Every structure is written in structure tokens, then in C-alpha cells.
Amino acid sequence: MLPITTTFEELVERAVFWEDYGQRYPNGYAVKDAKFLLDVYRNAIFFDLTCRWRR
């Protein structure tokens, strides 16, 4: 497994950015990508990395 080079705060900023994009531009050309990336960042924040941030 590769080491994590993104901070928790950066993950949250990215998730908020894509969530905001999806709300502002629901018919935008990148809305599918925005939803996918939002899911990736949510999963990283809430499921995959919950224990690793406390090390």
C-alpha cells in the first residue's frame, strides 16, 4: 500500500468542492465525475481512513 500524501483537511476540501459543484451545476458536463469523486472522498473520509488519522 502506498503512503497517504493527502491530509484529512485536503480530503474534506475536495469532497466539499465536488458536492458544491454537483449542487451548483446539476446538469453540468462533469456532474457524473463530480458524483464519483464525491463518493470516493466520502468513503475515504468515513470508512477507509477513520483509524489511520489517529496514528
N, C-alpha and C positions, 0 to 999 in steps of 0.2 A: 504494500500500500504506500502511495506517495504521501509525503508530509503535507499538512494543510498550510497553505500560504496566504489564506484569506482570513481576516479577523471576523469575529462574530458580528461586530458592528457593520463591516462591509457586506456581509450576507444579508443583514437586516435592511440596509440601504438598498441593495439590489432588489430584494423582494418587494419593498415599498415602491420602488421605481416602476417595476413591471405591473404591480397591482394598480398603480395610478395610471399607467399607460392604458391598461385594459378598460378602466373606468372612463377615461377621457375620450378614447378612440375605440369604441366597441366594434366599429366596422373597419378599423384601420388595417392596412396591409400586413402588419406584423402581429395582429392580435392572437393568432394561433401560437406563434413563437412566444409571445408575452405570457400566455396562459401556461405553456410548457415550462418556461423558465421560472415562473412564479411557483409552480408545483415543485420544481427541483429545489429551489431555495427554501420553500416551506418544509419540505422533507428533511433537508439538511439541518435546518434550524431546530425543528421539533422532534425528529426521530433519530437521525443518524448521529448527530453530534452532541446530544444533550449531556452525555457523561464526559466527553473529551474536553469540554471547555473548562472543567473544574480541575484539571491536572496541573 
